């Protein structure tokens, strides 16, 4: 014994594999059949009841032992048992089928990759019993604010209520322990207040695991976005301070509030007279005259005399269309006619200063025409087409022509556009989405920009830059070219948009009060009411075409009055009608089924006791075999009256 022990000490140590545990004995028995077995589909609202009812059903079918076996031995060992033991495999498969019976199709597809019923049961508990962060926070808040209501329950009832709340929270959390860090994060998000309400609702409503790093990164991103918006507002405020007046040349104010353009008092007038020389201008126009001479001199020399004129010109032309809130406030300080005249001069003078990029075409959903202020990109221009363009500020800008433009895009491709309006002084090339829609194009907007489609195919892309989307590429040079047909449809669209809104509202009101009358009755009634201006013409759109009540109520009245050609052969077309119920006669029959051949007008009548699908299908099957053998023809079409009680029969046939 001693010698053997010494030899064993000299041998190197090795890992000895443990023997595999024997398979657990499966208890088999006659399953208790409960028919029918019905259970609501699993969702978060009925999760507690669903798991209770499903566990009971699994026990009745001797399948619960598969779930318990998985919980005892784990995933790997249980998978090995299923691979070598056919009885356990059949029991697991049965449990899997029972579980999927209580799931909706979407959840079934979600858990179909789980290898066995134990894994599937565990996944469903994690998915539905462990609620979102918001529910856990609300449950904790309710538990923290709980107090005993003496009028509603006694001490024993209060204890039971608290324990029920605790059990509900355990099922929500998935375990009996609560992570202190996660709890702190929940209360931190709740305490941020309304300033971060969107971020709080997004984080607490998600099923993502809350970690300090994740929450802090999202809060920092929100802070950075807020700081950027504040910085932009500050830069805009400073830029407003740096605006230069083109009347006197000074910074800090605009031309319409310049003191040099206002009537001076007597002292100012006298001072101006003393300073005037021979040939000079007097009063308020003196500075304007000196500034005009300076501008003319710089124009002749082909250069700029002031060092910061370039920045001034860019700021001047960039603001050719939009009016800020400060400008709207200042607008009220002067008459509207004087303001518009001055603004028109401002636009026209800016036309000579603007430096437009011909490759930049901005997508504009409010523009009714494609517009540009760059004449150099026109390959054809009809200068006889004149008019005025009213911009957002209400100013009328002159239209000096209409034609076809050709330009290069940022990606290097070339594009052509038709029916483009030439408006001198326009600071941006506008690509009208309305004109493209009338030409048959479809626009799809997203965070990245726009996609234009024609007949289901992509023809152009727009790329977003900041808050504006510019055209980036086209499929070919004439992809967006619109012809005369599109121009005609655009003209009709403008006529419809320019209709009197008040007249349309009156027509809709009278249409509803007259019981949703049609065109003829509507015109007759408004004639009696001496409101001829509200009559509907032949080209006007019918009121009931846009009225939801008329569309729903008069849909069945739209009938096809074209005669149906009569069948030429027997059984080519058979009309079927199922009528009833009627009062009982001598027997119990209440219904009858009629079949009429369109060619021969031969009829078959079958008296029926009920309207069950099996009975009707049996009758039709027997009749069909009989008539096809008698006539030697094959039934082609069965027509019904589209009644609800014949839809399922037509599908069954």
BANU-998007 format. One line per 3 residues: number of its first residue (from 1); their letters; for each residue y, x, z of C-alpha. Coordinates in Angstrom, 2 decimals. Layout:
BEGIN
NUM = a = Y:X:Z ~ ...
This chain:
BEGIN
1 = xxx = 0.00:0.00:0.00 ~ 2.34:2.88:0.84 ~ 1.60:4.69:-2.42
4 = xxx = 2.22:1.60:-4.43 ~ 5.54:1.09:-2.71 ~ 6.66:4.64:-3.53
7 = xxx = 5.84:4.16:-7.20 ~ 7.76:0.97:-7.30 ~ 10.83:2.72:-5.92
10 = xxx = 10.72:5.35:-8.68 ~ 10.63:2.68:-11.46 ~ 14.03:1.77:-12.92
13 = xxx = 15.41:-1.67:-12.10 ~ 15.25:-4.28:-14.93 ~ 16.44:-7.88:-15.24
16 = xxx = 13.51:-10.18:-14.78 ~ 13.94:-13.46:-16.75 ~ 13.71:-16.55:-14.59
19 = xxx = 11.08:-19.09:-15.57 ~ 12.51:-22.21:-17.20 ~ 12.50:-25.27:-15.00
22 = xxx = 9.96:-27.93:-15.97 ~ 11.28:-31.01:-17.72 ~ 12.11:-33.91:-15.49
25 = xxx = 9.60:-36.75:-15.67 ~ 10.98:-39.65:-17.65 ~ 10.62:-43.07:-16.08
28 = xxx = 9.66:-45.57:-18.73 ~ 9.45:-49.31:-18.43 ~ 10.00:-52.54:-20.20
31 = xxx = 13.70:-52.84:-20.85 ~ 15.45:-55.97:-19.62 ~ 16.77:-57.65:-22.75
34 = xxx = 20.08:-59.45:-22.41 ~ 20.99:-61.34:-25.54 ~ 23.63:-61.36:-26.77
37 = xxx = 25.19:-58.18:-25.33 ~ 28.92:-58.28:-25.92 ~ 31.66:-56.11:-24.45
40 = xxx = 35.31:-55.57:-25.26 ~ 36.21:-52.46:-27.21 ~ 37.21:-49.53:-25.03
43 = xxx = 40.93:-48.92:-24.51 ~ 43.16:-47.59:-21.74 ~ 43.88:-51.07:-20.37
46 = xxx = 40.23:-52.05:-19.75 ~ 38.79:-48.55:-19.18 ~ 37.68:-49.10:-15.55
49 = xxx = 35.90:-52.38:-16.29 ~ 34.40:-51.00:-19.52 ~ 32.75:-48.03:-17.83
52 = xxx = 31.43:-50.27:-15.05 ~ 29.93:-52.79:-17.50 ~ 28.56:-50.08:-19.79
55 = xxx = 26.92:-48.24:-16.88 ~ 25.23:-51.47:-15.82 ~ 23.94:-52.09:-19.34
58 = xxx = 22.61:-48.54:-19.62 ~ 20.73:-48.97:-16.35 ~ 19.22:-52.24:-17.54
61 = xxx = 17.95:-50.51:-20.68 ~ 16.58:-47.47:-18.73 ~ 19.09:-45.20:-20.48
64 = xxx = 21.32:-44.27:-17.55 ~ 18.87:-41.53:-16.55 ~ 19.85:-39.65:-19.73
67 = xxx = 23.49:-39.55:-18.60 ~ 22.51:-38.43:-15.08 ~ 20.10:-35.79:-16.43
70 = xxx = 22.96:-34.32:-18.50 ~ 25.26:-34.22:-15.46 ~ 22.58:-32.43:-13.38
73 = xxx = 21.38:-29.70:-15.79 ~ 24.41:-29.17:-18.02 ~ 24.98:-29.10:-21.75
76 = xxx = 22.77:-26.17:-22.81 ~ 19.67:-27.09:-20.81 ~ 19.95:-30.76:-21.77
79 = xxx = 20.16:-29.85:-25.47 ~ 16.98:-27.75:-25.10 ~ 15.18:-30.67:-23.45
82 = xxx = 16.12:-32.99:-26.31 ~ 14.80:-30.45:-28.78 ~ 11.32:-30.19:-27.27
85 = xxx = 10.78:-33.62:-25.69 ~ 10.60:-36.58:-28.05 ~ 10.74:-39.21:-25.29
88 = xxx = 14.01:-37.87:-23.90 ~ 15.39:-37.65:-27.44 ~ 14.61:-41.34:-28.08
91 = xxx = 16.17:-42.37:-24.77 ~ 19.30:-40.33:-25.50 ~ 19.55:-41.86:-28.97
94 = xxx = 19.27:-45.35:-27.50 ~ 21.99:-44.60:-24.94 ~ 24.18:-43.24:-27.74
97 = xxx = 23.77:-46.45:-29.74 ~ 24.61:-48.65:-26.74 ~ 27.77:-46.62:-26.02
100 = xxx = 28.98:-46.81:-29.62 ~ 28.43:-50.58:-29.54 ~ 31.45:-50.85:-27.22
103 = xxx = 33.79:-48.60:-29.24 ~ 36.14:-49.47:-32.06 ~ 35.65:-47.73:-35.43
106 = xxx = 38.43:-45.22:-34.83 ~ 36.96:-44.09:-31.52 ~ 33.46:-43.90:-33.05
109 = xxx = 34.75:-41.49:-35.69 ~ 36.51:-39.52:-32.95 ~ 33.31:-38.96:-30.91
112 = xxx = 30.79:-38.71:-33.74 ~ 30.65:-34.90:-33.48 ~ 29.49:-35.00:-29.84
115 = xxx = 25.81:-33.85:-29.89 ~ 24.35:-36.24:-27.30 ~ 25.10:-39.28:-25.19
118 = xxx = 25.93:-37.20:-22.08 ~ 28.64:-35.25:-23.86 ~ 29.94:-38.44:-25.43
121 = xxx = 30.11:-40.21:-22.04 ~ 31.94:-37.25:-20.49 ~ 34.40:-37.08:-23.39
124 = xxx = 35.22:-40.78:-23.16 ~ 35.88:-40.54:-19.43 ~ 38.23:-37.61:-19.97
127 = xxx = 39.90:-39.44:-22.83 ~ 40.48:-42.87:-21.27 ~ 40.26:-42.51:-17.50
130 = xxx = 42.54:-39.49:-17.26 ~ 45.84:-41.22:-18.04 ~ 49.04:-39.76:-19.36
133 = xxx = 51.56:-37.89:-17.23 ~ 53.86:-40.91:-17.09 ~ 51.23:-43.17:-15.50
136 = xxx = 50.31:-40.52:-12.97 ~ 53.96:-40.05:-12.01 ~ 54.47:-43.80:-11.64
139 = xxx = 51.34:-44.14:-9.54 ~ 52.43:-41.28:-7.27 ~ 55.86:-42.85:-6.93
142 = xxx = 54.29:-46.15:-5.95 ~ 52.07:-44.43:-3.36 ~ 55.02:-42.47:-1.95
145 = xxx = 57.15:-45.62:-1.58 ~ 54.34:-47.79:-0.17 ~ 55.06:-49.68:3.06
148 = xxx = 53.08:-52.26:4.97 ~ 54.04:-55.88:4.34 ~ 53.10:-57.73:7.51
151 = xxx = 53.59:-61.16:5.97 ~ 51.24:-60.48:3.07 ~ 48.32:-58.69:4.77
154 = xxx = 47.07:-57.36:8.06 ~ 46.27:-53.74:8.98 ~ 42.78:-53.83:7.45
157 = xxx = 44.10:-55.27:4.18 ~ 46.83:-52.61:4.07 ~ 44.21:-49.86:4.48
160 = xxx = 42.15:-51.31:1.65 ~ 45.18:-51.50:-0.61 ~ 46.06:-47.85:0.00
163 = xxx = 42.48:-46.74:-0.66 ~ 42.41:-48.76:-3.90 ~ 45.61:-47.05:-5.02
166 = xxx = 44.08:-43.68:-4.19 ~ 40.92:-44.50:-6.15 ~ 42.95:-45.61:-9.15
169 = xxx = 44.89:-42.35:-9.07 ~ 41.68:-40.33:-8.83 ~ 40.36:-42.08:-11.93
172 = xxx = 43.68:-41.46:-13.69 ~ 43.74:-37.79:-12.73 ~ 40.07:-37.16:-13.46
175 = xxx = 39.42:-35.46:-10.11 ~ 40.19:-35.76:-6.40 ~ 42.54:-32.76:-6.39
178 = xxx = 46.12:-32.64:-7.61 ~ 47.70:-29.50:-9.03 ~ 50.81:-28.78:-7.00
181 = xxx = 52.51:-27.10:-9.96 ~ 51.83:-30.06:-12.22 ~ 53.12:-32.42:-9.53
184 = xxx = 56.28:-30.33:-9.22 ~ 56.79:-30.42:-12.98 ~ 56.46:-34.22:-13.00
187 = xxx = 59.10:-34.61:-10.32 ~ 61.31:-32.01:-12.07 ~ 61.26:-33.99:-15.31
190 = xxx = 61.97:-37.19:-13.41 ~ 64.96:-35.61:-11.66 ~ 66.69:-34.33:-14.82
193 = xxx = 68.38:-37.70:-15.25 ~ 69.52:-39.57:-18.32 ~ 70.86:-36.43:-19.98
196 = xxx = 67.30:-35.37:-20.80 ~ 65.79:-38.86:-21.04 ~ 64.39:-38.30:-24.56
199 = xxx = 62.75:-35.01:-23.62 ~ 61.35:-36.48:-20.39 ~ 59.84:-39.51:-22.13
202 = xxx = 58.29:-37.30:-24.82 ~ 56.69:-34.84:-22.38 ~ 55.54:-37.40:-19.82
205 = xxx = 54.22:-39.77:-22.48 ~ 52.05:-37.10:-24.12 ~ 48.56:-36.06:-23.09
208 = xxx = 49.40:-32.38:-23.36 ~ 48.74:-30.20:-20.31 ~ 52.02:-29.53:-18.55
211 = xxx = 52.56:-25.86:-17.70 ~ 55.75:-24.23:-16.36 ~ 56.12:-22.14:-19.51
214 = xxx = 55.70:-25.14:-21.82 ~ 58.15:-27.38:-19.95 ~ 60.74:-24.61:-19.54
217 = xxx = 60.60:-23.70:-23.24 ~ 61.23:-27.32:-24.27 ~ 64.14:-27.62:-21.83
220 = xxx = 65.64:-24.36:-23.11 ~ 65.36:-25.57:-26.70 ~ 67.22:-28.75:-25.78
223 = xxx = 69.91:-26.74:-23.98 ~ 70.34:-24.49:-27.01 ~ 70.71:-27.47:-29.34
226 = xxx = 73.36:-28.96:-27.06 ~ 75.24:-25.67:-26.86 ~ 75.20:-25.29:-30.65
229 = xxx = 76.67:-28.76:-31.11 ~ 79.38:-27.98:-28.53 ~ 80.14:-24.67:-30.27
232 = xxx = 80.46:-26.40:-33.63 ~ 82.86:-28.94:-32.14 ~ 84.90:-26.08:-30.64
235 = xxx = 85.04:-24.25:-33.97 ~ 86.16:-27.45:-35.68 ~ 88.92:-27.84:-33.09
238 = xxx = 90.14:-24.27:-33.65 ~ 89.95:-24.74:-37.42 ~ 92.19:-27.81:-37.06
241 = xxx = 94.72:-25.64:-35.28 ~ 94.65:-23.12:-38.14 ~ 95.44:-25.67:-40.87
244 = xxx = 98.42:-24.71:-43.01 ~ 101.12:-27.06:-44.30 ~ 101.60:-26.76:-48.07
247 = xxx = 105.17:-28.12:-47.82 ~ 106.71:-25.50:-45.56 ~ 104.00:-22.82:-45.46
250 = xxx = 103.61:-22.86:-41.67 ~ 100.36:-23.35:-39.72 ~ 99.54:-25.91:-37.05
253 = xxx = 100.44:-29.14:-38.82 ~ 99.96:-31.01:-42.08 ~ 102.42:-31.86:-44.85
256 = xxx = 102.68:-35.56:-44.05 ~ 104.05:-34.86:-40.55 ~ 106.13:-31.84:-41.55
259 = xxx = 109.65:-31.97:-40.11 ~ 111.06:-30.56:-43.32 ~ 110.23:-33.83:-45.11
262 = xxx = 111.94:-36.06:-42.56 ~ 115.59:-37.04:-42.46 ~ 117.56:-34.47:-40.50
265 = xxx = 120.26:-35.39:-38.03 ~ 123.89:-34.52:-38.61 ~ 123.64:-31.15:-36.91
268 = xxx = 120.69:-30.15:-39.02 ~ 122.50:-31.33:-42.15 ~ 125.60:-29.32:-41.40
271 = xxx = 123.53:-26.26:-40.65 ~ 121.70:-26.69:-43.96 ~ 125.02:-26.94:-45.84
274 = xxx = 126.28:-23.69:-44.31 ~ 123.11:-21.88:-45.29 ~ 123.00:-23.23:-48.87
277 = xxx = 124.22:-20.95:-51.60 ~ 125.25:-21.68:-55.18 ~ 122.52:-23.49:-57.02
280 = xxx = 120.50:-24.06:-53.86 ~ 118.92:-27.31:-52.62 ~ 120.30:-29.20:-49.62
283 = xxx = 118.86:-30.84:-46.56 ~ 115.18:-31.40:-46.13 ~ 114.25:-30.26:-49.64
286 = xxx = 115.55:-26.79:-49.15 ~ 112.34:-25.33:-47.74 ~ 110.25:-27.24:-50.23
289 = xxx = 112.31:-25.83:-53.09 ~ 111.97:-22.26:-51.82 ~ 108.22:-22.76:-51.38
292 = xxx = 107.91:-24.26:-54.87 ~ 109.70:-21.30:-56.38 ~ 107.37:-18.97:-54.55
295 = xxx = 104.33:-20.85:-55.87 ~ 105.65:-20.76:-59.41 ~ 106.33:-17.06:-59.22
298 = xxx = 102.85:-16.30:-57.95 ~ 101.36:-18.44:-60.68 ~ 103.23:-16.59:-63.38
301 = xxx = 102.23:-13.21:-62.04 ~ 98.60:-14.33:-61.85 ~ 98.28:-13.37:-58.17
304 = xxx = 99.06:-14.50:-54.66 ~ 102.04:-13.37:-52.65 ~ 100.69:-14.46:-49.30
307 = xxx = 97.69:-12.62:-47.90 ~ 95.90:-15.67:-46.51 ~ 96.37:-18.00:-49.51
310 = xxx = 92.71:-17.73:-50.46 ~ 91.52:-19.11:-47.15 ~ 94.20:-21.77:-47.35
313 = xxx = 93.10:-22.80:-50.84 ~ 89.47:-23.11:-49.77 ~ 90.38:-25.19:-46.75
316 = xxx = 92.74:-27.23:-48.91 ~ 90.18:-28.07:-51.58 ~ 87.22:-28.48:-49.23
319 = xxx = 88.98:-31.38:-47.53 ~ 89.73:-33.19:-50.82 ~ 87.49:-36.15:-50.03
322 = xxx = 86.90:-36.60:-46.32 ~ 89.37:-37.70:-43.62 ~ 88.79:-36.71:-40.01
325 = xxx = 89.47:-38.90:-37.04 ~ 92.68:-36.99:-36.29 ~ 93.92:-37.66:-39.83
328 = xxx = 93.10:-41.34:-39.46 ~ 95.22:-41.41:-36.30 ~ 98.12:-39.65:-38.02
331 = xxx = 97.82:-42.02:-40.96 ~ 99.10:-44.87:-38.84 ~ 102.31:-42.96:-38.17
334 = xxx = 103.58:-43.46:-41.76 ~ 103.52:-46.33:-44.31 ~ 100.31:-46.76:-46.29
337 = xxx = 101.99:-46.53:-49.72 ~ 103.75:-43.26:-48.83 ~ 100.52:-41.88:-47.36
340 = xxx = 98.50:-42.66:-50.49 ~ 101.12:-41.16:-52.81 ~ 101.19:-37.97:-50.79
343 = xxx = 97.39:-37.84:-50.61 ~ 97.13:-38.26:-54.40 ~ 99.51:-35.31:-54.88
346 = xxx = 97.38:-33.39:-52.41 ~ 94.27:-34.07:-54.50 ~ 95.85:-33.25:-57.85
349 = xxx = 97.29:-29.98:-56.58 ~ 93.93:-29.11:-55.05 ~ 92.28:-29.54:-58.44
352 = xxx = 93.97:-26.35:-59.61 ~ 92.81:-24.44:-56.54 ~ 89.22:-25.55:-56.10
355 = xxx = 86.49:-23.05:-56.89 ~ 83.45:-25.24:-57.50 ~ 79.94:-23.91:-57.90
358 = xxx = 78.49:-25.73:-60.98 ~ 74.91:-25.22:-59.73 ~ 75.55:-27.18:-56.51
361 = xxx = 74.91:-30.91:-57.01 ~ 74.95:-32.97:-53.83 ~ 72.69:-36.03:-53.42
364 = xxx = 74.97:-38.99:-52.63 ~ 73.55:-42.45:-51.89 ~ 77.02:-44.04:-51.80
367 = xxx = 78.29:-42.86:-55.18 ~ 77.95:-45.33:-58.07 ~ 78.31:-42.66:-60.79
370 = xxx = 77.58:-38.99:-61.21 ~ 80.88:-37.15:-60.79 ~ 82.18:-33.63:-61.18
373 = xxx = 85.54:-31.87:-61.22 ~ 84.35:-28.90:-63.30 ~ 85.18:-29.34:-66.98
376 = xxx = 83.52:-26.12:-68.10 ~ 79.98:-27.51:-67.70 ~ 80.52:-30.42:-70.14
379 = xxx = 78.75:-30.00:-73.45 ~ 80.23:-33.31:-74.62 ~ 83.22:-35.14:-73.14
382 = xxx = 84.67:-38.48:-74.26 ~ 88.29:-38.29:-73.10 ~ 89.00:-41.87:-74.18
385 = xxx = 86.96:-43.18:-71.24 ~ 89.65:-43.40:-68.54 ~ 89.97:-45.15:-65.23
388 = xxx = 90.22:-44.55:-61.50 ~ 87.68:-43.47:-58.89 ~ 88.19:-44.82:-55.36
391 = xxx = 86.92:-42.36:-52.76 ~ 86.04:-42.99:-49.11 ~ 89.64:-42.68:-47.93
394 = xxx = 90.77:-45.43:-50.32 ~ 92.65:-43.02:-52.60 ~ 92.45:-43.59:-56.36
397 = xxx = 91.57:-40.44:-58.26 ~ 92.06:-40.40:-62.05 ~ 88.99:-40.39:-64.32
400 = xxx = 89.79:-38.19:-67.32 ~ 86.59:-38.70:-69.30 ~ 82.85:-39.25:-69.35
403 = xxx = 80.11:-37.23:-71.01 ~ 77.08:-34.96:-70.79 ~ 76.89:-31.85:-68.59
406 = xxx = 74.58:-28.86:-68.70 ~ 74.28:-26.41:-65.82 ~ 71.94:-23.91:-64.16
409 = xxx = 70.20:-24.65:-60.85 ~ 69.68:-22.20:-57.95 ~ 66.05:-21.58:-58.93
412 = xxx = 67.05:-20.50:-62.46 ~ 66.12:-23.70:-64.33 ~ 68.57:-25.66:-66.52
415 = xxx = 69.35:-29.37:-66.17 ~ 71.25:-31.95:-68.24 ~ 72.84:-35.14:-66.93
418 = xxx = 74.29:-38.03:-68.90 ~ 77.08:-40.51:-68.13 ~ 78.83:-37.99:-65.84
421 = xxx = 82.42:-38.85:-64.87 ~ 85.05:-36.09:-65.07 ~ 87.39:-36.39:-62.05
424 = xxx = 89.85:-33.48:-61.68 ~ 90.27:-32.46:-58.07 ~ 86.83:-33.54:-56.92
427 = xxx = 85.64:-30.84:-54.53 ~ 81.90:-31.55:-54.91 ~ 79.47:-32.32:-57.71
430 = xxx = 77.96:-35.70:-56.81 ~ 74.47:-36.73:-57.94 ~ 74.37:-40.52:-57.63
433 = xxx = 71.09:-41.84:-56.25 ~ 72.13:-45.37:-57.22 ~ 72.47:-44.39:-60.88
436 = xxx = 69.07:-42.68:-60.77 ~ 67.47:-45.74:-59.15 ~ 68.90:-48.00:-61.87
439 = xxx = 67.45:-45.63:-64.46 ~ 63.95:-46.08:-63.04 ~ 63.74:-43.07:-60.74
442 = xxx = 62.37:-43.19:-57.19 ~ 63.76:-41.05:-54.37 ~ 61.81:-40.02:-51.28
445 = xxx = 63.85:-38.40:-48.52 ~ 62.50:-36.21:-45.75 ~ 63.57:-33.47:-43.38
448 = xxx = 63.19:-30.86:-46.10 ~ 65.20:-32.73:-48.75 ~ 64.62:-35.21:-51.58
451 = xxx = 61.85:-35.70:-54.13 ~ 62.62:-37.64:-57.33 ~ 59.79:-39.41:-59.18
454 = xxx = 59.60:-41.13:-62.55 ~ 56.54:-43.25:-63.39 ~ 54.72:-41.81:-60.39
457 = xxx = 55.31:-38.16:-61.39 ~ 57.59:-35.69:-59.61 ~ 60.47:-34.64:-61.89
460 = xxx = 62.97:-32.98:-59.52 ~ 63.36:-31.58:-56.01 ~ 66.31:-31.41:-53.65
463 = xxx = 66.62:-28.84:-50.87 ~ 68.44:-29.53:-47.62 ~ 71.15:-27.12:-46.51
466 = xxx = 72.47:-28.08:-43.10 ~ 73.19:-31.80:-43.22 ~ 73.53:-31.99:-47.02
469 = xxx = 70.85:-32.02:-49.73 ~ 71.45:-30.24:-53.04 ~ 69.42:-30.40:-56.24
472 = xxx = 67.16:-27.35:-56.38 ~ 64.83:-27.68:-59.36 ~ 63.80:-29.96:-62.24
475 = xxx = 60.56:-30.20:-64.18 ~ 62.31:-29.82:-67.56 ~ 65.86:-29.74:-68.84
478 = xxx = 66.07:-33.50:-69.62 ~ 64.12:-34.70:-66.58 ~ 67.14:-36.54:-65.10
481 = xxx = 68.95:-37.38:-68.33 ~ 69.84:-41.09:-68.41 ~ 70.39:-42.88:-71.73
484 = xxx = 72.43:-45.94:-72.81 ~ 69.88:-48.37:-71.36 ~ 70.34:-46.93:-67.91
487 = xxx = 74.12:-47.11:-68.34 ~ 73.87:-50.80:-69.24 ~ 71.74:-51.55:-66.18
490 = xxx = 74.19:-49.56:-64.05 ~ 77.06:-51.66:-65.39 ~ 75.26:-54.87:-64.45
493 = xxx = 74.57:-53.45:-60.99 ~ 78.26:-52.69:-60.50 ~ 79.15:-56.24:-61.51
496 = xxx = 76.70:-57.58:-58.96 ~ 78.03:-55.28:-56.24 ~ 81.62:-56.32:-56.96
499 = xxx = 80.88:-60.04:-56.46 ~ 82.83:-61.90:-53.82 ~ 80.95:-61.55:-50.51
502 = xxx = 82.55:-64.65:-49.00 ~ 81.47:-66.80:-51.96 ~ 77.89:-65.61:-51.60
505 = xxx = 77.88:-66.46:-47.88 ~ 79.23:-69.95:-48.59 ~ 76.56:-70.52:-51.22
508 = xxx = 73.80:-69.47:-48.82 ~ 75.16:-71.73:-46.08 ~ 75.34:-74.79:-48.36
511 = xxx = 71.90:-73.96:-49.78 ~ 70.38:-74.06:-46.30 ~ 72.25:-77.20:-45.21
514 = xxx = 71.14:-79.07:-48.34 ~ 67.50:-78.44:-47.50 ~ 67.13:-75.31:-49.65
517 = xxx = 68.09:-77.03:-52.89 ~ 67.44:-75.51:-56.33 ~ 70.01:-74.62:-58.99
520 = xxx = 70.43:-78.08:-60.58 ~ 70.63:-80.01:-57.31 ~ 72.86:-77.35:-55.77
523 = xxx = 75.39:-77.53:-58.63 ~ 75.39:-81.35:-58.51 ~ 76.08:-81.37:-54.77
526 = xxx = 78.89:-78.79:-54.84 ~ 80.49:-80.74:-57.73 ~ 80.59:-83.88:-55.55
529 = xxx = 82.02:-81.73:-52.74 ~ 84.78:-80.51:-55.15 ~ 83.68:-76.89:-54.73
532 = xxx = 83.24:-75.97:-58.37 ~ 83.88:-72.29:-57.63 ~ 80.52:-72.16:-55.84
535 = xxx = 78.47:-73.33:-58.82 ~ 75.61:-71.15:-59.98 ~ 75.74:-70.00:-63.58
538 = xxx = 72.80:-69.36:-65.85 ~ 72.99:-65.62:-65.26 ~ 73.51:-65.87:-61.50
541 = xxx = 70.57:-65.02:-59.31 ~ 68.87:-68.09:-57.85 ~ 69.40:-68.56:-54.15
544 = xxx = 65.79:-69.37:-53.36 ~ 64.62:-66.07:-54.88 ~ 66.09:-64.25:-51.85
547 = xxx = 65.50:-67.04:-49.33 ~ 62.43:-66.40:-47.19 ~ 61.95:-70.12:-46.47
550 = xxx = 62.02:-71.00:-50.18 ~ 59.61:-68.25:-51.10 ~ 57.08:-69.42:-48.52
553 = xxx = 57.54:-73.18:-49.06 ~ 57.69:-73.28:-52.87 ~ 55.07:-70.69:-53.69
556 = xxx = 52.33:-73.30:-54.22 ~ 54.56:-75.28:-56.60 ~ 54.52:-72.51:-59.18
559 = xxx = 51.90:-73.83:-61.56 ~ 50.74:-72.75:-64.98 ~ 51.35:-75.62:-67.40
562 = xxx = 49.61:-73.91:-70.30 ~ 46.45:-75.90:-71.19 ~ 43.14:-74.17:-70.54
565 = xxx = 40.96:-74.11:-73.68 ~ 37.83:-76.21:-73.29 ~ 34.49:-74.47:-73.06
568 = xxx = 32.43:-74.45:-76.26 ~ 28.96:-73.93:-74.80 ~ 27.12:-75.54:-71.88
571 = xxx = 27.41:-73.66:-68.57 ~ 30.22:-71.53:-69.96 ~ 32.55:-72.96:-67.30
574 = xxx = 31.58:-75.23:-64.37 ~ 34.04:-76.81:-61.95 ~ 32.95:-77.11:-58.32
577 = xxx = 34.44:-79.16:-55.48 ~ 33.20:-79.71:-51.94 ~ 34.59:-82.93:-50.46
580 = xxx = 34.54:-84.36:-46.95 ~ 34.10:-85.31:-44.22 ~ 33.89:-89.06:-44.76
583 = xxx = 32.84:-91.89:-42.45 ~ 29.10:-92.12:-41.99 ~ 27.29:-94.79:-44.00
586 = xxx = 23.69:-95.86:-43.64 ~ 22.65:-92.25:-43.22 ~ 24.21:-89.19:-41.61
589 = xxx = 25.69:-87.80:-44.83 ~ 29.43:-86.98:-44.59 ~ 30.02:-84.57:-47.49
592 = xxx = 29.27:-84.30:-51.18 ~ 29.20:-81.35:-53.58 ~ 30.29:-82.08:-57.17
595 = xxx = 29.59:-79.83:-60.17 ~ 31.06:-80.68:-63.60 ~ 30.29:-78.83:-66.83
598 = xxx = 33.46:-78.27:-68.86 ~ 31.74:-78.43:-72.24 ~ 29.51:-81.51:-71.89
601 = xxx = 31.36:-83.17:-69.00 ~ 27.99:-83.71:-67.38 ~ 28.23:-84.07:-63.58
604 = xxx = 25.92:-83.37:-60.66 ~ 26.54:-84.92:-57.23 ~ 24.76:-83.67:-54.09
607 = xxx = 25.09:-85.53:-50.77 ~ 25.24:-83.19:-47.78 ~ 24.93:-83.74:-44.04
610 = xxx = 27.03:-80.74:-43.04 ~ 29.03:-77.94:-44.66 ~ 27.02:-74.96:-43.45
613 = xxx = 26.95:-71.99:-45.81 ~ 23.15:-71.78:-45.82 ~ 22.81:-75.41:-46.93
616 = xxx = 25.39:-75.13:-49.72 ~ 24.00:-71.85:-51.05 ~ 20.47:-73.29:-51.07
619 = xxx = 21.65:-76.32:-53.07 ~ 23.52:-74.15:-55.59 ~ 20.55:-71.84:-55.98
622 = xxx = 18.16:-74.71:-56.73 ~ 20.63:-76.35:-59.12 ~ 21.30:-73.09:-60.97
625 = xxx = 17.62:-72.39:-61.64 ~ 17.08:-75.95:-62.85 ~ 20.02:-76.20:-65.28
628 = xxx = 19.50:-72.73:-66.73 ~ 15.86:-73.58:-67.58 ~ 16.83:-76.96:-69.03
631 = xxx = 19.68:-75.73:-71.23 ~ 18.43:-72.25:-72.03 ~ 21.94:-70.93:-71.20
634 = xxx = 23.26:-68.67:-68.47 ~ 26.02:-69.75:-66.11 ~ 29.15:-67.67:-66.74
637 = xxx = 32.02:-69.00:-64.58 ~ 32.38:-71.33:-61.58 ~ 35.95:-72.44:-60.91
640 = xxx = 37.22:-73.93:-57.65 ~ 40.57:-75.29:-56.51 ~ 41.22:-72.19:-54.34
643 = xxx = 40.80:-74.25:-51.20 ~ 40.11:-72.36:-47.99 ~ 36.70:-73.99:-47.52
646 = xxx = 35.43:-72.65:-50.88 ~ 36.56:-69.04:-50.65 ~ 33.56:-67.92:-48.64
649 = xxx = 31.22:-69.85:-50.89 ~ 32.59:-68.17:-54.00 ~ 32.08:-64.81:-52.32
652 = xx = 28.51:-65.72:-51.37 ~ 27.63:-66.82:-54.89
